Amino acid sequence: MLKHIPKIISPDLMKIMMEMGHGDEIVIADGNFPAAACTKRLVRCDGHNVPELLDAILEFFPLDPYTQKPVSLMQVVPGDTVQPTIWEEYKEIVKNHDEKAAEFEFIERFEFYERAKNAYAVIATSEAALYANIILKKGVV
């Protein structure tokens, strides 16, 4: 074990974040997301929810300052009546770590899946909220 690293950050997740370079993306996926089908690098974080992982990850993970919106969410499918309240929680978490990154990009569902396939890794969580998937673009230190 190491000091000051939250227990929620597994050795595999820390390794993935360390390997990533500027502009690489990582997906934090909810429990309904087809995580294994969308990546070659899957990190299992079963039993954890997206907000707690997002907060822990952003302690170490710089968001890309050269991208207008380094945080992306899956937009609600037209006609779906779901109103994702979890997005406000994400906004507060991101704002606490990087106020300039608190404006999010919204991506159509199937475009989000394609972007996830090109991400460096996907983190699979047990998050039950709908439309709780989030993409982070890595910046520089």
Secondary structure, 3 states (H helix, E strand, C coil): CCCCCCCCCCHHHHHHHHHCCCCCEEEEECCCCCCHHHCCCEEEECCCCHHHHHHHHHCCCCECCCCCCCEEEECCCCCCCCCCCHHHHHHHHHHHHCHHHCCCEEECHHHHHHHHHHCCEEEEECCCCCCCCEEEEECCC
